[in-house]
């Protein structure tokens, strides 16, 4: 199994002979998304063009309603995958090859090459309690190579630490976590963070004591308030440096 960070929340996962892509964002730097007074600004482009990643068997889309998880180029790219797995609400909006999953719903996905994975949607909360009417529904994913439950990969999606994440830890023996970090904050939506901050990230590491943490979604957009370097320093201070595995743009890393 291998992971390559493309930029923001976008990462290529190679699992059991399948090529999986998380939240595709391929626009170049400088884009502005949304309407005044809430505007998201992209500050860095991807490590590669979308055509460089083909073929993609499945896209694991945490949600479709925010441009930092699905920008214009990423939206265009959805049709190039065999299937897009996402929330039920997003699947209704996207139609086409999108399949909506409710929390804890399992599915076996078989690619054109005959290889398969076991996929389970996991709960996510995109901010503090009661935020759902504002930020909308989000999902995470558990990915397991068929017949190899000990190699589970947890993709958190945009979420904070809360009981839903703790329940994932109780249900699955996770080996690797693709953690959406960055402590995203849109001040006009309130002073709270909308994705995991350092405290949440450490709580997640402690809840999954056997898992290695691969952080994504902490660069490339103006509204991130914590960097990968902040995570590295915090995990070192907590004595957890061996659990955190920082990623460099465009560099493939084996999931250990």
N, C-alpha and C positions, 0 to 999 in steps of 0.2 A: 504494500500500500504506500502511496506517495501523495504529497500535497505540494502545490505550487501557488504562491500568492500572486494574483494578477493585479490587484489594487482594491482598496476599500474592502467591501465584503466579498469580493469576487475571488474565488480560489478554485483551482482544478484539483479534483480528487480522483486518483486512479486506484480503484478497488476491485479486486477479483476480475481483472480484465475489462472493467467498465470505466468510462470517462464521465465523471459527474462534475457539474459546474454549479457553484453556489452564486446566488444573487448577481446576475450579470450587469456590470456597469462598464461601458467601453467608451463613453464620450471623452473628448479631450478636456484639458484643464480650462477653466474660465467660464464654464457654463453657469447659468443662474436658473433656478427651478422654483416654481410656486408663484404666488401672488402676494404683493405687499399686504400686510407687514411681515408675513412669514416667507422668507426666500432662502433657499439652500444654495450655497455656492461651492462649486467644485474647484479644488486647488491643485489637483494633480491628475494626470491621465493614467491609463493602464500600462502594465509592463509589456503588453503585446496587443496586436489587433485581433478582433474576434476570429477572423479567418485563419489565424495561426493556430487556433485551438481545435479546429474541427478534425475528426468528427467528435461530437458530444452525444452521448447516449441519453442522458437525462439532466435536466436542470432542477436544482433544489432551491426553490424561490420562497424565502421566508414571508414576503408580502410584496404587493405590487403598488401600494399607494404612496410610497416615498421614493423620490428620485435617487437618493443615495443608496438604494437597494435595487432599483430598476430604472436606469436612465433611458434616454431615447434610443441609443444604439443597442443597449441591452434588451430593450423591448423588441426591437427589430430582430435580434438574434434568437428569440424564443422559438421561432418556427424552424430553426436549424437542428433542434434536438428532437429525439424520438418522442419524448414525453417531458412535460413540465409538471412537477409536483409542487403544490402550494396549498394555501388555505382554501376552504370551500368558497368564501366570498370572492377571493381573487380569481379562482377558476371560472366563476360565473361572469366576471368582467372580461377575462382574457379569451375565454372560449377556445377554439382550435384544439391544440394538443395538450391543454392544461387539464390536470386531474386534481380535484380538491380533496383534501384529507381532513378529517376532524381529529382533535387531540386523541392520542393513543391508538389511532387506526393503523393497522398493519397492512402491508401489501408486499407481494413478491414481484419485483421488476426483472424481466428478462430482456437483455439487449439482443440486437440482431445477430451477434456472434454466438448466442446461446448461453452466455454466462449470466448469472443472476445475483441479485442482492435482496436481502430482506430490509424493508424500509418501514419505519414507524414514525408517524407524526408526533411531536411532543409539544406540550403547552409552552406558551411564551407570553410575557406581559411587557409591553413596550413603554414602561414607565411606572409611576406609583399606582397604588390601588385606585380603581375607578377611571383610569386613563383611557380605557377601550373606546368610548364614544369619540374621543379626540384623535387618537393615533390609529385606531382600527385593529383588526385581527392580525396576528402574527403566528407563525409556526416555526418550530425547530424540527430536527430530524435525527433519528438514530439509523445509522447505516451499518448493516452486518453482512459480510460475505456469506453467501448461502452455506449453511452447515458449520459456520465458524463463529459461534456466539461470543467467544472470548476475544474477538477482534473488533468489537463494536466501536464505531466512531459516532460521537455526539456533536452535531452542529447546532449551536444554541439559537441561531437567528437573533434578531433584535429583541433582547429581553434584559430585565434586571434580575438580580437574585431574589427569588421568592419561593413560596411553597411548591409551585409547579416544577421548578428546577430541582428542588430537593427530592420531589417524587421521582423524577427521572433517575436520580442517583440510587434510589431504593429499588427501582425496577430493573435496571440494566447494569451489567458488569462492563462499564465503559473503559476502553483502553486509551483512546485519544479524544480530545475535545478541541473542536474548532470554535474558539470563543470570540464572539462579537463583542469587542471592548470599546474603548474610546470615550466613555462617559459623555455621550452626545447630549448637548443641551441647546435647546432653542428658547431663548430667554422670554420671548413673547408667548410661549406656551407654559411658562412657569420656571422657577429656579431649579427644578429637579432634573436629574439625569434620566435619559430615555433608554440608554444601553448600559451595560455593566461598567461600573467604575472600579477602581482598585480594590475597594473593600468587597464588592460583589465578586470580583475575579478570584480573590483569595478565598472567600467563602465557598466558591465553586470548587476550587482546588482541594479544599479540605473535605468537601462532601464526596468527592470522587478520588479517594486516596491513591488509587492505582493508575490514574490517568495522567497522561502527559498533555500539557496545555499548549495549543498553537494559536496565538492571538491574531485576529484579523479585524478589519473595520475600525481602525484607529488612526488612519491617515487618508489624505486625499480630499477631505471636506472641511469647510471652515468651522462647522459646529462641533467638531470633536474637541474635548477639553483636556484629554489625557493621551499621552503618546505611548508608543511601545517602550521608549526609554523610561518613562514613569513606571510602567509595569515591571520592567527589569529591576529597577531600584527597589520597588516595594516588595517583590518576591524575594529579593536578596535579604532585605531587612527582616522578613518573616521566616527566613531559613528555608525557603522553598525554591531556590534557584534551579535545583535539579529537575523541578517539575515543569518549568516554563521553557518553551522552545521557540524563541523569536524567529520570524520568517523575514527573508529579504525578497523584494519584488523580483519576480521572474526566476527565482532559484528553487529548483525542486528539492524536496527533503523527504526522506523515507520516514513513514510513521512507525515509530519503534514500539 
